[in-house]
Amino acid sequence: MATGRNHRPATRSRGIPEATVARLPLYLRALTALSERSVPTVSSEELAAAAGVNSAKLRKDFSYLGSYGTRGVGYDVEYLVYQISRELGLTQDWPVAIVGIGNLGAALANYGGFASRGFRVAALIDADPAMAGTPVAGIPVQHADDLDRIISENGVSIGVITTPPGAAQQVCDRLVAAGVTSILNFAPTVLSVPDGVDVRKVDLSIELQILAFHEQRKAGEEAASADSGPDPAAPPVRAATSSRKGPDGDMPAVMPA
């Protein structure tokens, strides 16, 4: 899915390029699947294929982590899981607050994959007074008027915005003022944040529009292929002549090839 970021540096403090950082979760997902199957080692080619990248890029990415594998053996799966998890900061607990508990916010609150990856949904916040106290995924929804206190009490540094677009910037400003320094934005709008605050944007409608573009292009190519008729590169059909005489006894009879 598409992601964006505001005011992000070209490289991180340890010199790992952002493009590499963006691929680390792909490697971790593939490695976790191997670990669950008790696979001890994996080659760069196998892991690259599972992550959807080429093996040269994978080896370059891993060189930033100081992990080079063993020739003829490959990479130790468990060690790489630990190494990448540590680099991504997943070896510690990250309390997360979700703001906007509509259908999407509730679905994210119920998603069981956060906890297994080091993210704990610590607070659910909504502006609707009728939602206050309503449990979602076992967590009571709290009112947006108490956002500052909720963020402070739970030590939240990552906020997830699932509000309508018109409310997203205001919610973002309040989260930043309360001390949140990383925001995952599902609202279909661009957020403005100060330096030092990271924003990742997830816009499902944009992804669908990109898929629609490719579907339209494929349909157009198929239609053009159907309308083009015989392949112009194919050899022309020639008339074949028979060795027998024509009706007048002089001209050969012409027969279709």
N, C-alpha and C positions, 0 to 999 in steps of 0.2 A: 504494500500500500504506500501512497505518497506521503512524504514527511517534509517538513520545513523547519527552519530554525532561525531565530533572530539573534543578531550580534554574536555569532559564534566564531571562534578563531579558526584559522586554517588547520592548526595542529593542536594537540593537547599538550599538557605540561611535560609529559614524558616523551614527547616527540612522536606520538602515534598519530598518523593522519586520520582525519575524520572519516574518510572513506573506509579505512581499515576498521575503525570503531564501529561503523555501521554494519560491517560484515561479521563482527565477533558474535553477535547473537545468533546468526545463521549457523556458524560453526558449533556454537554451544548446543543448539537444538539438535543438530545432527549427532554430536558426540553423546548427548544425553540419551538419545535413542539407542546408540551402540552400547552405552553403559548398561541400559536396562536389559539388553540382550546378552550381557556378560561378555562382550567382545573386548579382549584385552588390548589389542593394537590395531591401528588402521593406517593404510598408506595415504600419502598426500593425494593420489589420484582418486581413491575411493571416497575420502572425506570431501574433496572438492566437488565430486559428482553429487554427493548427498546434500551439499550446501548450495549447489547451483552456481559454482564459480569454476574458473580454470585452476589447475594445480600450481602453475607458476605464480599466480596471484596469491593463492593460499600460502605457499612457502614464503613469499615476501611478507605477507601479513604476520605470519608466525615469527619471522625474524625480528619484528619489533617487540615481540614478547620474550625474545631470547630463547625460543624453542625451535630446534632445528631437526628433531627426529633422529632416528638411527637408520643408516643405510641398510637396506635389506630387511629391516624390521618394521619401520614406520614410526608412528607416534603412539605413546602410551595414552590410552583413552582417558583413564581416571585422572592422570596428572594434568592433561589438557583441560578437562572439565574444571578442575580446581583452579588452574592457572587463568583461564578465561573468566571464570566466575569472580575471581579475586580482582582481575583487571577491570571488570564491569561494576565492581562494588557490590556483588551479590552475596558476599560472604557475611554481610551484616543485615540487620533488619531495617527496612525502609517503610515508615508509616506514611500512608497515602490518604488524602482526603478527596472525595468525589463531590463536586458541586453541581447540582442539577439532577434530581432523582426522578427523571421521567423514565420512559421505556429503556433508553440506552444506558442511563446512569444505573438503573436497577439491574440491567443485564450485566454490566461491569462489576457491580457489587456482588453478584452471584457467581462470578467467574472464579472457578477454583484454582486456576493456574497461577494467580498472583502469589499466593502464599508459598507455593513450591519453588518460586523463583526469587524469594527474598522480599516480596512486597506485601505489606499488611494493610488492608483497608481499615484505617483507624477511625474514620469519621465520614458520615454521609450528611450533606448539607443541602437544604432546599429553601427557596423563598416563600413557598406556599405554607401558610400557618396550619392548614389542615393536615399537612404531612408530618408536622412535628410530633415526635414520639412513635410514629409508625415504624415498626421493625421491617427492615429489608435485609435479607441474608443474615438475620439475627442481630443486626445493628440498628439501633433507633435513629431515625432521621432527626437532625437538629436544625433549628431555624437559622437562616442566613444572618439575622441580626447579631448572632453570637459567633460569627465566623472568626474574629480576631482571637477570642478566648479559646475556641475549639482548636485552632491551629497551634496556639501556644501550649495548651495543656497536653496535646498529643505529640508535640515535637515534630509536626509535619513539615517536611521540606519539599515534598512533591505533591502538586495539586492537579487534579483531573477535572477539566471543564467540559460538561455535557449539557450546557444550558442552550436556549435559543440564541441565535447570533446577536440579537440586539442587546442581550445582557452580558455577553461574554467579556467585553473589554472592562466593564465595571467590576465584574467578578475577578478578572485578572488583576486589576489595580488593587483590589482589596486583599487578594492573596499575597501579592508582592509586598504590600504595606505590612502584612502580618508576619512576613519573614520567609515566605515560600520563594525558593530560588530556581525551581524547575517545574514546568507546567506542560502537561499533555492536553492538547486542545482538540476536542472533537467538534466544536462549534464551527460552522462553515463561514468563518471570517478570519481576517488576518489580525493578530494581536500586536500591539506596540508595547514593548517592555524595555526597561533600562538595561544598561550594561551589567553583566553579572547574572542575568536571569536567562535561563535556557528554555526555549519553547519548541516542542515537537508538535507538528500539526498532522492530524489524521482526518482526511476528507473522503468519505466513502463515495460521495456523488462524483467527485473528480475521477476517482478510479473507474467508476462505471462509465463515465463519459469517454475516457481513454479506451476502454474496451469497446464501446460503441463505435469509435473511430476505426479501430482495427477490423471490427465486423463489417463495417461499411466498405472499407478498402478491399477486404477479401471478397465480398459480394460483387464489387465492381470489377475485380480482376477475373472472377469466374464468368461474369456476363460478357466481358470483352473477349475472353477466350472462346466462348460459345458463338459469338457473332463474327469471329474472324474467319470462319470457314476452314477449308483445307490448309494444311501447313504449307506456307509459301516456300519452305526449304525442301519440300518433297519433290522428287524428280517428276517432270511433266509426263502425262500419259501420251504415249506415241501410238500412231496407227501402225499395225503390222500388216505386211503384205504376204499374200499367198503365192506360191510358185505356180498355181494353176492359172490357165488362161482366163481372161475375161470373156464376157458374152460375145464380144466382137472378134475374139481370137487373137487380139494384139495386146490389150492392156491387162495387167494383172488385176485380179479382184482384190479390193481393199477390205480387210477384216479388222474389227476393233481388237485391240490388244487385250 
